[in-house]
Amino acid sequence: MSSPDPAHPQHGLSETEPPEADSPSGRDASEAITYRQATPEDADMIHAILRPYVMNRKLFARTEAEVIDLTRHGFVAEANGRPIGFAAVEVYNRKLAEVQSLAIRVEYQGRGIGQELVARCVERARELGVCEVMAISSSEDFLKRCGFDYALPDQKRALFYQLKPRSLD
């Protein structure tokens, strides 16, 4: 598995919460959390979940077409039918896939929802015969709890050369 690059957390995962002035708190811990396959019709809802992270530069902005593409191997978490989280796995080839766009509404963080979404992404990659799944995040501890580890400890870090600027829209 590939190492997350703390200098470049925007690409795929964000486990730190963006500040939200109107975040409801005190959610009932017994609220029923369910998971389902994302669909292209979820694109607007997924954008709404990703938006706080994009605005706080924790995740890259995605176009509608990009979000629709992510739904192919994406999963939605819902609390009593209300969408509260999203993650997807992008399959590059039989050798490599990447967990992307993990975002959980701030009031639902800390309940294992992110870990479950990542587990579903990893399982989808396994079903598709992918050899390795990578994740890029600023949260090493979170990824380790999900079973990720450095591919080459103390040897290499992922560096990126950005060819096109990413907008916040």
C-alpha positions in Angstrom: 0.0 0.0 0.0 1.2 3.5 -0.7 2.1 6.1 1.8 -0.1 9.1 2.5 1.6 12.4 1.9 0.9 14.9 4.7 2.0 17.7 2.5 -0.7 17.0 0.0 -3.9 15.9 1.8 -6.4 17.4 -0.7 -6.3 14.6 -3.2 -8.4 12.0 -1.6 -9.1 11.8 2.1 -9.8 14.2 4.9 -10.2 13.0 8.5 -9.9 16.4 10.1 -13.1 18.3 10.5 -13.7 21.6 8.7 -15.1 24.4 10.8 -18.8 24.9 10.5 -20.6 27.5 12.4 -23.9 25.9 12.2 -22.9 22.3 13.0 -25.6 20.5 15.0 -24.2 18.6 17.9 -25.4 16.0 20.3 -26.6 13.5 17.7 -28.2 10.4 19.1 -25.5 7.7 19.2 -28.1 5.1 18.5 -29.1 6.7 15.2 -29.2 4.0 12.5 -26.3 4.3 10.1 -26.7 2.5 6.8 -24.5 2.2 3.7 -25.3 1.9 0.1 -23.9 2.1 -3.4 -23.8 5.7 -4.7 -25.6 6.5 -7.9 -25.2 9.3 -10.4 -28.4 10.8 -9.0 -26.5 11.4 -5.7 -24.1 13.9 -7.3 -25.7 17.0 -5.8 -25.9 15.4 -2.4 -22.2 14.3 -2.6 -21.2 17.8 -3.6 -23.0 19.1 -0.5 -21.0 16.7 1.7 -17.7 17.5 0.1 -18.2 21.3 0.0 -17.0 22.2 3.5 -13.9 20.2 2.9 -13.3 21.8 -0.4 -13.9 25.3 1.0 -11.3 24.5 3.8 -8.8 23.1 1.3 -9.0 19.6 2.8 -10.2 18.0 -0.5 -10.0 19.0 -4.1 -13.1 20.4 -5.8 -14.8 18.0 -8.2 -16.8 18.7 -11.2 -20.3 17.2 -11.6 -18.9 14.8 -14.2 -16.0 13.8 -11.8 -18.5 13.1 -9.0 -20.7 11.1 -11.3 -17.6 9.0 -12.3 -16.8 8.4 -8.6 -20.3 7.0 -7.9 -19.4 4.0 -10.0 -17.4 2.6 -7.1 -18.6 5.0 -4.4 -20.5 4.5 -1.2 -22.9 6.7 0.7 -23.5 6.6 4.5 -26.9 7.6 5.7 -28.3 8.3 9.2 -32.0 7.6 9.2 -32.1 8.1 5.5 -30.2 11.4 5.6 -26.8 11.4 3.6 -23.9 12.0 6.0 -20.8 10.6 4.3 -19.2 9.5 1.1 -16.1 7.8 -0.2 -15.1 6.2 -3.5 -12.4 4.0 -4.9 -11.0 5.0 -8.3 -9.5 2.0 -10.1 -6.6 3.0 -12.3 -5.7 -0.6 -13.5 -5.5 -4.1 -12.1 -2.5 -3.1 -10.1 -3.6 0.1 -8.4 -6.7 1.8 -7.0 -7.1 4.9 -4.8 -9.6 5.7 -2.1 -10.9 9.2 -2.8 -13.2 11.9 -1.5 -13.8 10.5 1.9 -15.9 13.1 3.8 -18.2 12.7 6.8 -20.5 15.4 8.1 -18.7 16.9 11.1 -21.5 16.0 13.6 -21.1 12.3 12.6 -17.3 12.0 12.9 -15.7 9.7 15.4 -18.3 6.9 15.0 -16.3 4.6 12.6 -18.3 5.8 9.6 -15.2 6.8 7.7 -13.5 3.5 8.5 -16.6 1.6 7.2 -16.7 3.6 4.0 -12.9 3.0 3.4 -13.5 -0.8 4.1 -16.2 -0.9 1.5 -13.9 0.9 -1.0 -11.1 -1.6 -0.3 -13.5 -4.5 -0.6 -14.7 -3.2 -4.0 -11.1 -3.0 -5.2 -10.6 -6.6 -4.0 -13.7 -7.8 -5.9 -12.3 -6.1 -9.0 -9.0 -8.0 -8.7 -6.9 -4.9 -7.9 -3.5 -5.7 -6.3 -3.0 -2.5 -4.2 -5.1 0.3 -2.8 -3.5 3.6 -1.9 -4.8 6.5 0.1 -3.5 10.0 0.4 -4.3 11.8 3.6 -2.9 14.0 6.3 -4.2 11.5 8.9 -1.7 8.7 9.2 -3.4 7.3 12.3 -6.8 7.0 10.6 -5.3 5.2 7.6 -3.4 2.8 9.9 -6.7 2.0 11.7 -8.1 1.2 8.3 -5.3 -1.3 7.6 -3.0 0.9 5.5 0.7 1.0 5.9 3.7 2.6 4.2 4.8 0.7 1.1 8.4 1.6 1.6 8.8 2.9 5.2 11.5 5.6 5.5 12.3 5.4 1.8 10.0 7.4 -0.3 7.1 9.9 -0.2 4.6 10.7 -2.9 5.3 14.0 -4.6 2.9 15.6 -7.1 3.4 17.9 -10.0 0.1 19.8 -10.6 -0.4 20.3 -14.3 -3.7 22.2 -14.1 -4.9 24.4 -11.2 -7.9 23.1 -9.4 -10.8 25.5 -8.7 -12.8 25.6 -5.5 -16.1 25.2 -7.5 
